[in-house]
Amino acid sequence: MPVMQPLETPIAHDRIRAVEWLDGRIRLIDQRLLPGQYTHIVLQTLAEAVRAIRDMAVRGAPAIGITAAYAVVLAARARFAENPANWQAALEPDLHQLAAARPTAVNLRWAVERMRALVGKLSGDPEPALLAEAQRLHAEDIAANHRMGELGAALIEPGSGVLTHCNTGALATGGYGTALGVVRAAYAAQRLNAVYAAETRPWLQGARLTAWELVQEGIPVTVIADSAGAQLMRAGRVRWVIVGADRIAANGDTANKIGTYGAAIAARHHGVRFMVVAPTSTVDMATPDGAHIPIENRAESEVLNFAGRQTAPEGARAWNPAFDVTPAGLIDAIVTERGVVLAPTREKMALLTRA
């Protein structure tokens, strides 16, 4: 397994950065190759950024949004070089293409809209101002993750075991992580006695990415098959299920990686509490409830094949929704950088977003 070189940092268990702006380009950890290969890809154009988002070289709602913000810098640079007098109009189709790269993660659209708002105010070379805004967005995400880590860890009783689903760590964000940031903070505070990572079919983000992150940080982790989660709860090994979110509706319904809804049902049955950790940029008050969240359906081949090899018989079909929706009634706590919402409702979410 590849091991990263130590980095100096004031925060415990915080060394990994999935997205970076380096030498005028975007540098990403290629998450499709982990844990077997730790390598980077460099993006020089908006088209390359769109492809990286769609192909899941970068994934996780906050990391996608940060990548998109930097991609706007690349696109504006190119459009200004082509036509300094009319670069804003030329940039508009690029922004539409970028926002449509993946439909469920609201952070992507939020980041594009934040950058678009600045585009309309600029004259002259747009790169310095747009880059400063993208870097500000990136730094805000990391700071928010540290805050969410503190708030979420405070809910966890010492001696607890926790179960995670998908990857919600530094690889899915600007750094540190949302749900995995809570795990990092709780481990540093000596509140955890066990961390279980559900493998997360079909892309195995839990087995490949969450486990990789925790091993790099020296945090003990046990990987389980997704189907073992209910038995783990029944055995009393976990007190919390902690997950991230790709979109939170106005009433607290939450879209996250497929399999989250089933974990929430099992948790409620077994008296295990369920925590969603996400920045307020993931809360979409324009979406009234989970029924209105668009769910991305991905290629059948992701289910019918494994590691490039066909595992299902010829002629079999597959249904491959990338996300599911957990009703607010199954969620015990939503943790954001602005505070914690217990037993979320539409009224509580409205108060949070107005804070």
N, C-alpha and C positions, 0 to 999 in steps of 0.2 A: 504494500500500500504506500502511495506517495506521501511524504511528510513535508510540510511547509517549513521554511526557515523561520526561526523566531523573529517576531517584530516587537519593537518597543512600544508599549501602550500602557496608559494609566488604568485601564479598565480590565478586570480579570476576565479571561476567556473571550477575548475580543481581538482576533488577529486577522480574520478573513474579510476580504473585500471582493465581491463578485463583479462590481462595476467600477471602473476608474476612468478618469480623463487623463491621458498621458501623451505628451508630445503632440497635442493638437488632434488626437484621435480617441476613440472609445476602445478601452481594453476590457474584455470580458473573460472570466473563467468559463471555459466551455463545459457546461454542466452535463452535456450528453456523454462525456467521456469518463466522468468520475464514477467510481473511485479508481479505476484502472490507470487513468492518465490524468495528471494535473497539468493542464496546458491552457494557454490563453489564445483568444482570437482577437484580431484588431479590426475595427470597423472604421472605414473612411468615408462612407456615403450613407445617406438615409436609406437607400435601397438595401444595403447590407444590414442595417439595423433592423429594418422590417423583417428581413429574412431570418435574422437571429432570433427575433421575438416569436415569429410563427413556428420556427423549427425547434424552439425550446432550448437553444443554446443559452439563453437567459430566460428565467421563469421566476414566478413569484410576483404578485401584484406590485409591491413597492419597487422591486428591482426593475421591472418592466417600465414603470413610470419614470424612473431615473434615467434608464437607457434612452427612453423616448425624449426626455428633456435635452440630453446631450445630442441626440440625433437631429433635433431642431437646429442646434448650433451648426452641425455639419451641413445641413440643407441650406440654411441661410447664408453660410459662407459661399457655397457653390452658386446660389442664385444671385448673390450680390456681385460675384466675379463675372457672371454672364451678363447681367443687366443692372448696373448700379441704380438706375433711375426708376426701375419698376420691379425690384426684387420681392417686395411684399406680395404683389399679385401672383408672381411666379411661384412663390412659396406655398400658397394656399392649397393646391392639389397635393403637395407633399404632406401637409398637415392632415388632410383627410385620409390619405393612404396610411399614414402612421397610426392615426386613431383607430383605424379599422383592422389593425394587425391581429388583435385578439379581442373578442367582443365582451367577455364576461368581466374581466378585471377593470374596475372603474378607475383605478389609479392611472391607467394609460390615458384615458380620455381627460382625466383631471390634469395630468401633467401637460398634455398638449394644449389644453385650454389656458393653463397658466402661462405657457410660453407664448401662445397666440396673443394674449392680452398685452404682453410686452412688445411684440412685433409691431403692433399698430401705433406704438408711441415713439418708434425709433426713426432716426434719419442718419444718413452716413453709414459707415461700416457697422453692421449689427453685431458682429461676433463678440466684442468685449462685453457688451451689456447682456447678451443672451447667455454667454458662458458664465458670467457672474450669477445670473439667475438660476441656471442649472446646478451650479455648485452650491448655491444657497439651498435649493430644494434637497440636494443630496445630504448636506450637513444637517438640515432640519429633520430628515428621516432618521439619521443615526441618533440624534439627540432624543427624538421621540421614542425610539426603540429602547434606549437606556431608561427613560422614564417609565415606559410600559413594563419593562423588566422589573423595576422596583415595585410598582403598584401590584403587578400580578403575583410576584413572589410573596408579598405580604399576605395574600389570601391562602397560601399553602402552609399547612401545619407541619412543624418539624417531624421528620420521620416518614414523610409521604413518599409513595410511588406515583409516577405520572405516566400517562400514555400520550404520545403525539401521533399525528397523522400528516402525511406529506412532508414537505420541508418548509419551515417557516423561520429559518435562521439567517445568518449573514449572506448565504447564497441567494436568498429570496428577497433581500432588502438592500438598503444602502450599507448596512453593517449591523452586527450584533443580533438582529432578528426580532420578530414579534413574539409569537408563541415560544420559539426557542430562546428568545431573549429572556423570557420569564424563567425558562429552565436554567439558563446560564446564571441569572441572578439568584435563583433559589438554591442552586448548587453552591454558589459562592457563599451564600448565607448559611450553608450546612442544614438546609431544610429537606433535602431529598435523600432517600435511601435507594432509589431505583428510578431509572428512566427507560421506558420501553418505546421503541419506534416501530409503528406499523409499516410494513414494507411499501404499501401504496401502489397497487397495480393500476394501470399497466406500465407506468414509467418508472416505478420503484424509487420514487423520490425519497421515501423514508429509509429504505435499505441502502441506497446508493449515497444520498446526499446528507440526510440528517445524521445517519450513523458516521459518515465521513467527518462531518463537522465536529461531532462530539469526541470522536477519537483524536482529532487534531488538537482539541482543547483539553484533553485529558479527563473528560467526563465519562464515566462508565455508562455504556448503553447496551441494551439487549434488543435485538430485532425480532419481531414476531410477524407471522403471516397475518394479513388483514382479518382473516376468518377466525383467528385465535383471540381477538380482542374481547369478545363477550366472555369467554372462559377465563381470561385473565382477570376481568372484573369480578366474576363469580368467585374466583379464588381469593379475592380480597387483596390483590397485589397493588392496586392503584386507588388513589382517592380522587384524582382529577384526570380528566381528558382535556388536553390543552391544544387548541388548533388556531390557525390563522383564518383569514377571510379574503376573498377576492371582491366581494361586494356585500355590504350590509344595507338592507332596505330600511325605509323610514320606520317600520314597526319592529325592527330588530331581527327579522328573518335574515339568515346569513347563507350566502353561497360560498362554498369552499370545495376543495378537491373531492372528487367522487369517492364515496365511502364515509364521508364525515357524518352524513345523516344517519346511517346505520349505527355508527359509533355513539351518536347522541341518544338514539333509542335504547341501545344496550346500557348506556350509562344511567339513564333515568330508571330503567328497570332494576338495576343493581344498586341504586343509591350512591352512585359515583357522580361527582359534580363535573360540570362541563363549562369550560372557559374558552371564549373567543378573544383573541388578542389582535388588534389591528389599529392603525392610525386613523384619525378622523377623516383623512382623505379617502378612505375606503367606504365611509358612510355616504350613501346616496339618498338624500332626502327627496329627490325627484322620483325615486322608485318606491311606490307605496308599500309593496310587500313582495315576498319571495316569488309569487306567481308571475310577477312582471320582470323578473331578472332573466335576461337572455342567457341560455345555457349553450356553450360551445360544444358541438359534436365533432369529434376528430375522426381520423381515418380508421376504417375497420382493421387495417393491417396491424395497428398497434396492439390489438387484442388477439388477432389470429396468428401473430408471429411473436417470437421471443428471441432477442439477441440476433436478429437477422435470419432466424430459422423458422420455417412454418411449423406451428404446433397443432393447428386444427386441420381437419380433413378438407380437401378440395370440395367446394360447393357449400361449405358452412358460411353463414353470415355472422356479423358482429354488430352489436350496438355499443357505441363508445362515447357516452357523454363525459366530458372532462370534469364537470362539476355537479354537485347536487345542492339542495337547499335545506338547511336545518331550520325548522320553525322556532321563533323566539321563545315559545313555551317550553322548549327543551334546553334552553341556554340559561345557566345560572349566573354567569357574569360576562359582560363585554368590557374588556380593558382597553382604553385608549390613552393617548398622551394627555388628554384633558381630564381624565378621571375614569372611575369604574361605574358601570351601570349594572346593578344587580336585578335579576328577573326583568329583562328589558321589555319595555312597552313603547308604543308610539310616542306617548307623552314624555317618557324619560329620554328617548333618543332626541326629541326636539329640544329638550332642555340642554342636553349635552352639546348639541351642535350650535346652540346659541351662546354657549359659555365663552 
